[in-house]
């Protein structure tokens, strides 16, 4: 019986199909166990089935990239490749969650309009409050933190770096601004 390294060398040098089939047969269990471990549960059935269908291709790629001089045995290397493939699949699934069409087309409820109006009024009050604030640092912090074009909040580190301040100092000034605003607008909200 040939060792994994001998079979891998035959696949790499001679493109030997029989050696590749032998490696796939030997190590399919490792691949299956890693996929089952990381993609268990009913919500991951589609992803698990896709990865199991790609088993031969993934093992072939692992054979071609495997370097025995790095000290890892092939089953360990294959397990790590399978693990990272599963984790990348899960990450993509989280980032690109599909939105069902009925969520997109449903009509907003009457209470949603009231909530949106209240939020917009509070936001306009907050903007007026910040414009009237005497501390220029507070204005700059609020402006940098919330007035980005991407509809996302700017991270504290970027706000602090742009003002040449510490992160905690920026957070403290921000929180002081929010506390002042809450005290001033308690009767409204």
RAZI-V308237 format. One record per run of one state. SS is the DSSP state (helix for helix, strand for strand, loop for the rest). FROM is the first residue (numbers start at 1). LEN is the number of residues. Records with the same first field share a line. If there is no record, write none. Layout:
SS = FROM-LEN / FROM-LEN
This chain:
loop = 1-3 / 15-2 / 39-3 / 54-1 / 66-2 / 71-3 / 96-5 / 106-4 / 133-3 / 147-9 / 164-3 / 185-5
helix = 4-11 / 17-22 / 42-12 / 55-11 / 68-3 / 74-22 / 101-5 / 110-23 / 136-11 / 156-8 / 167-18
